[in-house]
Every structure is written in structure tokens, then in C-alpha cells.
Amino acid sequence: MLETKKSINFNGTSEINGTPAMILSANVSENGSISLNANVVNQTLYNENKTEIQKDLTDFNGKAFSLSEETKSDTENTTDPNTQNTTDSK
């Protein structure tokens, strides 16, 4: 039997003067669980601009967690048509 799951990929790049310093990614599953990843791609640029890049990381994480909460809320408010309660009125 096929089982499928939906997830959302969310990506970002922290750049200094147009040059990538850190690549950011998040994966949010349909139940709202989240996986975050940050990779420094230019160590020199990162070392010279830690404060700005770490602010970008904090901003990215905040957006990813907001997306996670929205997804979790959407899942909780979605009714599965196969489990709906019905009432017979005779």
C-alpha cells in the first residue's frame, strides 16, 4: 500500500555584498515537525561578518518556525473525510 507524506522545503542564503557566506535550509513536515540546516560556504567571509550572518540565521530560523506553526495549525484544522462523524436524521 502506498503511503505518502507532504513536506515543505524552505531555503535561504546569507550573503555579504552578493557573495554567499552561509546556505540555510529547513524541511517542515505535514505535522509541523522541523529540520534545520546551516552550512558555512565561505569561512573567511563568515569570520569577518559573524554578527550579520548570525542575525540572518536567527531571522531564517524564526521564519522556519513560523512556517512550522502554520503547518501544524493547518493540519490540526483539517478534517479527514474518512473520519468525519455523521448523524442520521430520521
N, C-alpha and C positions, 0 to 999 in steps of 0.2 A: 504494500500500500504506500502510495506517495504521501509524504508529509512535507509541507513547505512552511517556511518562516520568512517573514518580511523584516528587513532591517534598513536603516538609513546610514549612508556614509557621508561624513562631514569632514571637509579638508580645508586647510589654510596654510599660508606661508608667511613667516615673519621676515620682512625684507628691510635692508638698510640701503638707502639710495638705489633701489631697484635690484639689489643683489640678495638672493635668498640666503638667510642665515640659519633658519630652522623651518622644518617641514612638520606640520601638525595634522593629525587625523583622529577622528573619532568614529566609532561604529555604535549606533543605538539600535537595540533590538526592539521588536514589537511590544515587549513587555516593559520597556523603559530602561533595561539594564544597559550599561555603557562601558565601552573600552576606549581608553585614550592612549595616544602615542605621540611622542615628540622626538624628532631626530635633528641634531645639530649637523648641518651640511657644510658649514664654513666656520671652523673653530676659531680662527683669528678674528673674524667679524663678530662672532658671538662674544669672545673675550673682551673685545673693545666696546661692545654695546649691550652688556648683560642687562642693565636696568630696563632699557627699552624692549628688548626681546622678551624678558621675563614678564613685562607688562602685557605684551602680545599673547604670551602663553596663558596668563591669567584671564585675559579677555576671551580667548578661544575656549578655555575650559568652562567659563561662565555661560557662553553661548551653547556649548555642547550639553551642559547640564540642563539648561532651559529647554532644549530640544528633547532631552530625555524625559523631563517632567511633562511636556506637551504630549509626547508619545504615550507615556504611561497613562495620562489622563484620558487620551483618546481611546486607549484600549479598555480602560475601566468603564467608559461611557458607551461602548459599542455592545450591542446585544447580538448574540449569536442566534440566527433564526432557527437553528436546530434545537435550541434550549429555551425558546420563548414559552412562557406559561400562557395557556389559553383557557378560556372559560366557556363552557357550553351554556347557552341561554335557551331554555325551552319553555 
